[in-house]
Amino acid sequence: MSRGFVREGDQEDVPMVPQRAYLPDGVANFVTREGMDQLLKEKEELISERESIDISNENEKRISQNHLNAKLQLLNERIAEARIVEITGQPPDEVTFGATVTLKTDVDGNVQTYRIVGVDEADIGKGKLSFISPLAKVLINKKAGDKVTLKRDKENIVFEIIGIVYK
């Protein structure tokens, strides 16, 4: 049936669902084992939420289901594209995906520790950097003792890699 024969009040809005974490076109969706577990858990939670919708108004229930279905579709695409990177076998003295890196800034000697992870599991507050972040990009393939420069608009920040661990 053509949309021209549908009453205006019967038209449903397409649910607005925020995009997942940014991943550039053509870049593989690398994830840690924990990251994949996190994505699968999120999927189970969304399915459970969709199945337990308790709204008596059919229109509101359908809108809620459509919103959850849209979120599930985006999540399923991420899961399908995900490539788990096993940290066993990574060179222990070199920064690669999955490494936990301890850095010291040259200016004030501040020590920070970050783990390089997938875009969906990145959380700077928990010390998890996306592998596509500027800092992660300058760290990749470096070794303990190396100095790296993070280029910033106003001033560059120089870090010394003081530790690399895979856990």
Protein Blocks (a to p, Z undefined) as FASTA:
>chain_A
ZZklpcfklpccdddddddddddehiacdddfklmmmmmmmmmmmmmmmmmoccfblklm
mmmmmmmmmmmmmmmmmmmmpccddfehpafkbccehiacddddfklopacddddddfkl
gcfknopacfkbmklmmmgopaehiacddddfkbccddddfbdcdZZ
